[in-house]
């Protein structure tokens, strides 16, 4: 027995802890519970009092008035029929008190003492039935009684107060009903408060786990599957945490990739410096060439990283202006075609009229288009064309300029079509491919996002990858000129101050 007594507080404490974990009895829960509880009781009180004080209802035994009314009516009729009006007047005076005043109506609804009746009194008198006490607004009662002679009478009681009757109704014969209503209202309010506060408590617990560094924490599925605003909040919270997890992982991968990209050229630079220190003059020309290439690679990487960082932060290095997008694409395609011809490839352009992008950053747009085209030239097979198509779509609420760049290369696995726009993403077996470091498409994606556009990739059958860029253009901007379809030849263009893949 002593052991049970010793373990009882511990078990009780564990039970309370489990209950507290499931039922969030905190300030918000108590506020919601008390608010609904008091509101429910207020509504019930208004309905009860309204019905009790304003409605007409029948009262039956064991109510005090329902029990007394037949006896009182029989005595009143007996006094009137035996002694007339004077006898009833004496009977009325002996029974009138602070709570009631007696009236006796004949079959024509006239008071036997010729006292006037109010409109409510007549309405209650007409509603009275044999054996039933009818009450209106808790202060007028009527009881119909038929004497032994067969004459109908109506006993009227003008009640001064209905408080006693209400108390008797609630705590007398209606006590069990009152307790049942109290329990029902309390349970319903508790359930409603729990339904609202419990998911908020779950979101709060998940937020604390995230704050402690657990970015895999998610709101329980039972909260996310609710069909209300709390479920939408839970889904948005999970989406936010997921996005944070992706961004942090991306930053970690970025640091790892940058360190990997810099390790090899820095190692070669250090080796070249050591060789130069030892004075091996015959190999100095080759060493200097290697230094130039490694330094250029590091400079290019740093330049691309700075460009990507500016675009991700929304910082535009150039002033905004209206850009002739068609001319920009023609010049970029010509440069890409010149580079493609060195490896037996070419770039074709199909431009549908002249398109102007309003309030744009020309350097960011040029960088995006160059990186997309050079990426396609890099992967297309020798002897094939990179097909560039520029057109517009004015069927949507917001007009779009659509640039499509399709190569004839191996394509990309379907599960990597979105990942190719992440920094330093590379396909398996592509780590040693020349001419790229995985930043070109990431820069293009950020540049297009900076212009409220969209960029995505699709595999093309039988082979190849197509990258599409959609940029919003105003409906009122004219698109003129005839469609041109040509193989872009190399020609002199103005210098391009953008990062190339």
Secondary structure as the mmCIF struct_conf table of DSSP 4:
data_model
#
loop_
_struct_conf.conf_type_id
_struct_conf.id
_struct_conf.beg_label_comp_id
_struct_conf.beg_label_asym_id
_struct_conf.beg_label_seq_id
_struct_conf.end_label_comp_id
_struct_conf.end_label_asym_id
_struct_conf.end_label_seq_id
HELX_RH_AL_P HELX_RH_AL_P1 UNK A 2 UNK A 22
BEND BEND1 UNK A 23 UNK A 23
BEND BEND2 UNK A 26 UNK A 26
HELX_RH_AL_P HELX_RH_AL_P2 UNK A 27 UNK A 54
BEND BEND3 UNK A 55 UNK A 55
STRN STRN1 UNK A 56 UNK A 59
TURN_TY1_P TURN_TY1_P1 UNK A 61 UNK A 62
BEND BEND4 UNK A 63 UNK A 63
HELX_RH_AL_P HELX_RH_AL_P3 UNK A 64 UNK A 95
BEND BEND5 UNK A 98 UNK A 99
STRN STRN2 UNK A 100 UNK A 105
TURN_TY1_P TURN_TY1_P2 UNK A 107 UNK A 108
BEND BEND6 UNK A 109 UNK A 109
STRN STRN3 UNK A 111 UNK A 111
TURN_TY1_P TURN_TY1_P3 UNK A 112 UNK A 113
HELX_RH_AL_P HELX_RH_AL_P4 UNK A 119 UNK A 127
STRN STRN4 UNK A 129 UNK A 130
TURN_TY1_P TURN_TY1_P4 UNK A 131 UNK A 131
STRN STRN5 UNK A 132 UNK A 132
STRN STRN6 UNK A 133 UNK A 136
TURN_TY1_P TURN_TY1_P5 UNK A 137 UNK A 139
STRN STRN7 UNK A 140 UNK A 146
TURN_TY1_P TURN_TY1_P6 UNK A 148 UNK A 149
BEND BEND7 UNK A 150 UNK A 150
STRN STRN8 UNK A 152 UNK A 159
BEND BEND8 UNK A 160 UNK A 160
HELX_RH_AL_P HELX_RH_AL_P5 UNK A 163 UNK A 168
HELX_RH_PI_P HELX_RH_PI_P1 UNK A 169 UNK A 173
TURN_TY1_P TURN_TY1_P7 UNK A 174 UNK A 174
HELX_RH_AL_P HELX_RH_AL_P6 UNK A 175 UNK A 211
TURN_TY1_P TURN_TY1_P8 UNK A 212 UNK A 213
TURN_TY1_P TURN_TY1_P9 UNK A 215 UNK A 216
HELX_RH_AL_P HELX_RH_AL_P7 UNK A 221 UNK A 224
TURN_TY1_P TURN_TY1_P10 UNK A 225 UNK A 225
BEND BEND9 UNK A 226 UNK A 228
HELX_RH_AL_P HELX_RH_AL_P8 UNK A 229 UNK A 278
TURN_TY1_P TURN_TY1_P11 UNK A 279 UNK A 279
HELX_RH_3T_P HELX_RH_3T_P1 UNK A 281 UNK A 283
HELX_RH_AL_P HELX_RH_AL_P9 UNK A 284 UNK A 312
TURN_TY1_P TURN_TY1_P12 UNK A 313 UNK A 314
BEND BEND10 UNK A 317 UNK A 318
STRN STRN9 UNK A 321 UNK A 324
HELX_RH_AL_P HELX_RH_AL_P10 UNK A 325 UNK A 340
HELX_RH_3T_P HELX_RH_3T_P2 UNK A 341 UNK A 343
TURN_TY1_P TURN_TY1_P13 UNK A 344 UNK A 344
STRN STRN10 UNK A 346 UNK A 354
STRN STRN11 UNK A 356 UNK A 360
HELX_RH_AL_P HELX_RH_AL_P11 UNK A 362 UNK A 379
BEND BEND11 UNK A 380 UNK A 380
HELX_LH_PP_P HELX_LH_PP_P1 UNK A 381 UNK A 381
TURN_TY1_P TURN_TY1_P14 UNK A 382 UNK A 383
STRN STRN12 UNK A 385 UNK A 393
BEND BEND12 UNK A 395 UNK A 398
STRN STRN13 UNK A 400 UNK A 406
BEND BEND13 UNK A 409 UNK A 409
HELX_RH_3T_P HELX_RH_3T_P3 UNK A 414 UNK A 416
TURN_TY1_P TURN_TY1_P15 UNK A 417 UNK A 418
HELX_RH_3T_P HELX_RH_3T_P4 UNK A 419 UNK A 421
BEND BEND14 UNK A 422 UNK A 422
TURN_TY1_P TURN_TY1_P16 UNK A 423 UNK A 424
TURN_TY1_P TURN_TY1_P17 UNK A 428 UNK A 429
TURN_TY1_P TURN_TY1_P18 UNK A 431 UNK A 432
TURN_TY1_P TURN_TY1_P19 UNK A 434 UNK A 435
BEND BEND15 UNK A 438 UNK A 438
HELX_RH_AL_P HELX_RH_AL_P12 UNK A 440 UNK A 450
TURN_TY1_P TURN_TY1_P20 UNK A 451 UNK A 452
STRN STRN14 UNK A 454 UNK A 459
BEND BEND16 UNK A 461 UNK A 463
STRN STRN15 UNK A 465 UNK A 472
TURN_TY1_P TURN_TY1_P21 UNK A 475 UNK A 476
BEND BEND17 UNK A 477 UNK A 477
STRN STRN16 UNK A 480 UNK A 487
HELX_LH_PP_P HELX_LH_PP_P2 UNK A 488 UNK A 490
BEND BEND18 UNK A 498 UNK A 498
#
